[in-house]
Amino acid sequence: MIKRTIEISNGPTHISSQRKQLILKRDGEQIGQIPCEDIGMVIVDHPATSISLPAISLLMKEKAAFIICGTDHLPQGMFLPFADHTQIVTRLHTQIDAPKPLQKRLWKQIVQAKIRAQADNLQSNSAPHKLLMNLAKDVKAGDTTNREAHAAKVYWQNWLTCPDDIEVDDEGLEIIADAYRRDRHGDSPNSLLNYGYAILRAAVARAIVSAGLQPALGIHHKNRSNPFCLADDLMEPFRPIVDCRVRELFFAGETEINQETKAQLLDLLTIRINYKEHSGPLMVSLHHYVASFVRCLERTETLMEIPQLCHLVDTELCGL
């Protein structure tokens, strides 16, 4: 079943619980009632929101993520449940004991999948698309030659231009002069990208703890102040999904975070993507993806089963 994402931003709201239901009240009047077992994520984006301790406890029991946004509407913090997985201690040791060569091989697979998805976000058979596909093939264990960064430079410079034909040299540096540059602290649509990535990160973190893994123990990201290094690792192949939706919003004239754009980005958790011989919602596929990662850590498999994204580029929106 697809878990629901609840976003609270329209006004002061009190969240409580009763008989395993999440109760939403505004000015003393009940405005909503949702079974907690149906909830995958609650996002609070209004400063006058309050929540009872039993409501938080019930959300954690049902393995939901609870996210709090700041004045910039971007997620600032997240509650995740302690996993009651039967193998949680065993899996903690598996993460700690994972040999470096294994971690590097898994990171190679993640980077390759990300670059291929970025290529699919550009016009098929264009010079930048072909360059990214070649870079994906050239990734080494641990990405020691930094193909990810090289691909990112080409990708972002072509992300909003979608050119029909462009000359790109061997280094991928001959790009349009006024091309877009990704800057998380820059002008729009960077704020939309930040919001979409934060939601994606939360969904991946939820799948990680549900699998009995420790989200702070990454295979590539190692920042000692980051409690979600593994989420930052595993989310990489799915970033282009956010990029595609933000580009659609940008070409439609939507460049700021508001009720409509947030709804469009939250809806990404329900889009259908291909996984092996099946297709299903992204939020469900993330659990299969993390389970595959666990099997690789346990060395029962060598290749991660990363959900395949369909061709993402919308040629009409790009003006092609």
C-alpha positions as CSV (number, residue, x, y, z in Angstrom):
1,M,0.0,0.0,0.0
2,I,1.2,3.5,-0.8
3,K,1.8,5.4,2.4
4,R,0.3,8.9,2.6
5,T,2.3,12.1,2.9
6,I,0.6,14.8,5.1
7,E,1.8,18.4,4.8
8,I,0.6,21.0,7.3
9,S,1.1,24.6,6.1
10,N,-2.2,26.4,5.7
11,G,-2.6,27.6,9.3
12,P,-2.1,27.0,13.0
13,T,-2.9,23.3,13.6
14,H,-2.9,21.1,16.7
15,I,-2.0,17.4,16.0
16,S,-3.2,14.8,18.5
17,S,-4.1,11.1,18.4
18,Q,-7.1,9.1,19.3
19,R,-7.8,5.4,18.7
20,K,-4.8,5.0,16.4
21,Q,-6.0,8.0,14.3
22,L,-4.1,11.3,13.8
23,I,-6.4,14.1,14.6
24,L,-5.9,17.6,13.1
25,K,-7.7,20.6,14.7
26,R,-7.7,24.3,13.9
27,D,-9.3,26.9,16.2
28,G,-10.7,24.0,18.2
29,E,-12.5,22.5,15.2
30,Q,-11.5,19.1,13.8
31,I,-10.3,19.5,10.2
32,G,-8.9,16.0,9.6
33,Q,-8.6,12.5,10.8
34,I,-6.2,10.0,9.3
35,P,-5.3,6.4,10.3
36,C,-1.7,6.5,11.5
37,E,-1.0,3.1,9.8
38,D,-1.7,4.8,6.4
39,I,0.9,7.6,7.0
40,G,4.5,7.5,5.7
41,M,5.5,11.1,6.3
42,V,4.2,14.2,8.1
43,I,5.7,17.5,7.1
44,V,5.0,20.6,9.3
45,D,5.6,23.9,7.6
46,H,3.7,26.3,9.8
47,P,5.3,27.9,12.9
48,A,2.1,27.8,15.0
49,T,1.7,24.0,14.7
50,S,1.7,21.9,17.9
51,I,1.7,18.2,18.4
52,S,1.0,16.0,21.4
53,L,3.6,13.5,22.7
54,P,1.2,10.5,22.2
55,A,0.8,11.6,18.5
56,I,4.5,11.6,18.0
57,S,4.8,8.2,19.7
58,L,2.1,6.7,17.5
59,L,3.7,8.0,14.3
60,M,7.0,6.4,15.4
61,K,5.3,3.2,16.2
62,E,3.8,3.1,12.7
63,K,7.3,3.9,11.2
64,A,6.4,7.3,9.9
65,A,8.8,10.1,9.4
66,F,8.0,13.5,11.1
67,I,9.7,16.5,9.4
68,I,9.8,20.1,10.6
69,C,10.5,23.0,8.2
70,G,12.0,26.4,8.9
71,T,11.0,29.9,7.9
72,D,12.4,29.2,4.4
73,H,10.0,26.3,4.0
74,L,12.9,23.8,3.7
75,P,13.0,20.8,6.0
76,Q,15.3,21.5,9.0
77,G,14.9,18.4,11.2
78,M,13.4,14.9,11.2
79,F,12.2,12.4,13.7
80,L,12.7,8.7,12.6
81,P,11.7,5.6,14.6
82,F,14.1,3.2,16.2
83,A,13.8,0.2,14.0
84,D,12.3,-2.9,15.6
85,H,13.9,-5.0,12.9
86,T,14.8,-8.5,14.1
87,Q,18.3,-8.2,12.6
88,I,19.2,-4.7,13.7
89,V,22.3,-5.6,15.8
90,T,23.5,-8.0,13.1
91,R,23.1,-5.4,10.4
92,L,24.9,-2.7,12.5
93,H,27.9,-5.0,12.6
94,T,27.5,-5.8,8.9
95,Q,27.7,-2.1,8.2
96,I,30.7,-1.5,10.4
97,D,32.6,-4.5,9.1
98,A,31.9,-3.8,5.4
99,P,35.3,-3.9,3.7
100,K,36.5,-0.8,1.8
101,P,36.7,-2.5,-1.6
102,L,33.0,-3.6,-1.2
103,Q,32.0,0.0,-0.3
104,K,33.9,1.3,-3.3
105,R,32.2,-1.1,-5.6
106,L,28.8,-0.2,-4.3
107,W,29.5,3.5,-4.7
108,K,30.6,2.9,-8.3
109,Q,27.2,1.3,-9.0
110,I,25.4,4.2,-7.4
111,V,27.4,6.9,-9.3
112,Q,26.8,5.0,-12.6
113,A,23.1,4.9,-12.0
114,K,23.0,8.6,-11.1
115,I,24.9,9.6,-14.2
116,R,22.7,7.4,-16.5
117,A,19.6,9.0,-15.0
118,Q,21.1,12.5,-15.5
119,A,21.7,11.5,-19.2
120,D,18.1,10.4,-19.5
121,N,17.1,13.9,-18.3
122,L,18.7,15.5,-21.3
123,Q,17.6,15.2,-24.9
124,S,18.2,11.6,-26.2
125,N,21.2,11.3,-28.5
126,S,22.4,14.9,-28.0
127,A,26.1,15.4,-27.5
128,P,25.7,16.0,-23.7
129,H,23.6,12.9,-23.4
130,K,26.2,10.8,-25.2
131,L,29.0,12.3,-23.1
132,L,27.2,11.4,-19.8
133,M,26.6,7.9,-21.0
134,N,30.3,7.5,-21.8
135,L,31.2,9.0,-18.4
136,A,28.9,6.4,-16.7
137,K,30.8,3.6,-18.3
138,D,34.1,5.1,-17.2
139,V,33.4,5.2,-13.5
140,K,35.9,3.2,-11.4
141,A,35.5,1.7,-7.9
142,G,35.1,4.5,-5.4
143,D,34.8,6.9,-8.4
144,T,38.5,7.7,-7.9
145,T,38.6,9.7,-11.2
146,N,35.7,11.8,-10.0
147,R,33.4,11.1,-13.0
148,E,30.4,12.2,-10.9
149,A,31.7,15.8,-10.6
150,H,32.6,15.8,-14.3
151,A,29.1,14.6,-15.3
152,A,27.5,17.1,-12.9
153,K,29.2,20.0,-14.7
154,V,28.0,18.9,-18.1
155,Y,24.5,18.0,-16.8
156,W,23.7,21.2,-15.0
157,Q,25.0,23.4,-17.8
158,N,22.6,21.7,-20.2
159,W,19.7,21.1,-17.7
160,L,17.5,24.0,-18.7
161,T,18.7,24.6,-22.2
162,C,17.9,21.1,-23.7
163,P,19.9,22.0,-26.9
164,D,19.2,20.1,-30.1
165,D,22.8,20.0,-31.1
166,I,25.8,21.4,-29.3
167,E,29.5,20.9,-29.7
168,V,31.1,19.3,-26.6
169,D,34.8,18.7,-26.4
170,D,36.5,15.7,-24.8
171,E,36.3,17.4,-21.4
172,G,32.7,18.4,-21.8
173,L,33.5,22.1,-21.3
174,E,32.3,23.7,-24.5
175,I,28.8,24.7,-23.3
176,I,26.3,27.6,-23.7
177,A,27.6,30.8,-22.1
178,D,24.5,31.6,-20.1
179,A,23.9,28.0,-18.9
180,Y,22.3,27.2,-15.6
181,R,24.7,26.7,-12.6
182,R,23.5,24.6,-9.7
183,D,24.0,26.5,-6.4
184,R,22.1,25.3,-3.3
185,H,22.3,28.8,-1.9
186,G,21.5,30.5,-5.2
187,D,18.4,32.0,-6.8
188,S,15.4,30.1,-8.0
189,P,14.9,27.4,-9.0
190,N,17.5,26.2,-6.5
191,S,15.1,26.5,-3.6
192,L,12.7,24.0,-5.4
193,L,15.6,21.6,-5.9
194,N,16.6,21.9,-2.2
195,Y,13.0,21.1,-1.1
196,G,12.6,18.2,-3.5
197,Y,16.0,16.7,-2.4
198,A,15.1,17.1,1.3
199,I,11.8,15.2,0.8
200,L,13.6,12.5,-1.2
201,R,16.3,12.2,1.5
202,A,13.6,11.8,4.2
203,A,12.0,9.0,2.2
204,V,15.3,7.2,1.7
205,A,16.2,7.6,5.4
206,R,12.8,6.1,6.4
207,A,13.5,3.1,4.2
208,I,16.9,2.7,5.7
209,V,15.8,2.5,9.3
210,S,12.9,0.2,8.3
211,A,15.5,-2.2,7.0
212,G,17.4,-2.2,10.4
213,L,20.3,-0.1,9.1
214,Q,22.1,2.8,10.9
215,P,21.6,5.9,8.6
216,A,24.8,7.6,9.9
217,L,27.1,4.9,8.5
218,G,27.6,5.7,4.9
219,I,29.7,4.0,2.3
220,H,30.9,7.2,0.7
221,H,29.6,10.2,2.7
222,K,31.6,10.3,6.0
223,N,30.9,13.7,7.6
224,R,31.0,13.0,11.4
225,S,28.3,15.6,12.0
226,N,25.9,14.1,9.5
227,P,23.4,11.6,10.9
228,F,22.2,10.6,7.5
229,C,25.3,9.8,5.5
230,L,23.8,6.5,4.2
231,A,20.7,8.3,3.0
232,D,22.9,10.8,1.2
233,D,24.6,7.9,-0.5
234,L,21.6,5.9,-1.5
235,M,19.5,8.8,-2.7
236,E,21.9,9.8,-5.5
237,P,20.3,7.9,-8.4
238,F,16.9,9.4,-7.7
239,R,17.9,13.1,-7.7
240,P,17.2,13.4,-11.4
241,I,13.5,12.7,-10.7
242,V,13.4,15.9,-8.6
243,D,15.4,17.7,-11.3
244,C,12.8,16.8,-14.0
245,R,9.8,17.9,-11.9
246,V,11.5,21.2,-11.0
247,R,12.3,21.8,-14.6
248,E,8.7,21.3,-15.5
249,L,7.7,23.8,-12.9
250,F,10.3,26.3,-14.1
251,F,9.1,26.2,-17.7
252,A,5.6,26.6,-16.4
253,G,6.6,29.9,-14.6
254,E,6.7,28.4,-11.1
255,T,10.1,29.3,-9.5
256,E,9.3,29.7,-5.8
257,I,8.3,27.4,-2.9
258,N,4.5,27.7,-2.4
259,Q,1.5,25.4,-1.8
260,E,1.3,24.3,-5.4
261,T,5.0,23.6,-6.0
262,K,5.3,21.8,-2.7
263,A,2.4,19.6,-3.7
264,Q,4.0,18.8,-7.0
265,L,7.3,17.8,-5.4
266,L,5.6,15.7,-2.7
267,D,3.7,13.9,-5.4
268,L,7.0,12.5,-6.6
269,L,6.9,9.9,-3.8
270,T,4.0,8.3,-5.6
271,I,5.2,8.3,-9.2
272,R,5.7,4.9,-10.7
273,I,9.2,3.7,-11.6
274,N,10.5,0.4,-13.0
275,Y,12.0,-2.1,-10.6
276,K,13.1,-5.4,-12.1
277,E,10.1,-6.8,-14.0
278,H,7.7,-4.7,-12.0
279,S,6.7,-1.0,-11.6
280,G,5.5,0.7,-8.5
281,P,5.5,3.9,-6.5
282,L,8.8,5.4,-5.7
283,M,8.3,5.2,-1.9
284,V,7.6,1.5,-2.2
285,S,10.5,0.9,-4.6
286,L,12.9,2.5,-2.1
287,H,12.3,-0.4,0.3
288,H,13.2,-2.9,-2.4
289,Y,16.3,-0.9,-3.3
290,V,17.5,-0.7,0.3
291,A,16.9,-4.5,0.7
292,S,19.1,-5.1,-2.3
293,F,21.8,-2.9,-0.7
294,V,21.6,-5.0,2.4
295,R,22.1,-8.2,0.4
296,C,25.2,-6.7,-1.2
297,L,26.6,-5.8,2.3
298,E,25.9,-9.3,3.4
299,R,27.7,-10.5,0.2
300,T,24.9,-12.7,-1.0
301,E,24.7,-10.5,-4.1
302,T,27.2,-8.4,-6.0
303,L,25.0,-6.0,-7.9
304,M,22.5,-3.6,-6.4
305,E,19.1,-3.7,-7.9
306,I,18.6,0.0,-8.5
307,P,15.1,1.0,-9.8
308,Q,15.3,2.1,-13.4
309,L,13.9,5.5,-14.2
310,C,12.0,6.0,-17.5
311,H,13.2,8.5,-20.0
312,L,12.6,11.7,-18.1
313,V,13.0,14.6,-20.5
314,D,9.9,16.4,-21.7
315,T,10.8,17.7,-25.2
316,E,7.7,19.8,-25.4
317,L,8.6,21.7,-22.2
318,C,12.2,22.1,-23.4
319,G,11.0,23.7,-26.6
320,L,12.4,20.9,-28.9
